Amino acid sequence: MRLLRLAVEIQRWDLAAHTIVLASAKVLKNGDRPYAGKSKAKKRRPNG
């Protein structure tokens, strides 16, 4: 994310915030979860 690095270097916090929001929106588009790969699968136990 070169734009975010540039915004922080020149201390444009509004631009940095907008860049973070845009990146988050791209990740969450179509119901994707940002940390889906890191979550552990639940172990299924037999009932009884």
C-alpha positions in Angstrom: 0.0 0.0 0.0 2.2 2.8 -1.3 -0.6 5.4 -0.9 -0.9 4.7 2.8 2.8 4.9 3.3 3.0 8.2 1.4 0.0 9.6 3.3 1.7 8.8 6.7 5.0 10.2 5.6 3.5 13.6 4.6 1.2 13.4 7.7 -2.0 13.6 5.7 -4.2 11.7 8.2 -7.4 12.3 6.3 -5.9 10.6 3.2 -4.5 7.8 5.4 -7.9 7.2 6.9 -9.6 7.1 3.5 -7.1 4.7 2.2 -7.7 2.3 5.2 -11.4 2.5 4.7 -11.1 1.8 0.9 -8.8 -1.2 1.6 -11.3 -2.5 4.2 -14.2 -2.1 1.8 -12.3 -4.1 -0.9 -11.6 -6.9 1.6 -15.1 -7.1 2.9 -16.7 -6.9 -0.6 -19.2 -9.7 -1.3 -19.2 -10.9 2.3 -15.6 -11.9 2.5 -14.1 -12.2 6.0 -10.6 -10.5 6.4 -9.3 -13.2 8.8 -11.1 -16.2 7.4 -7.8 -18.0 6.8 -6.6 -17.6 10.3 -9.7 -19.0 12.0 -9.6 -22.5 13.3 -12.2 -24.9 12.1 -14.5 -26.1 14.9 -14.1 -29.7 15.8 -17.4 -31.6 15.6 -18.2 -33.9 18.4 -20.7 -36.7 18.1 -23.9 -36.2 20.1 -24.4 -38.6 23.0 
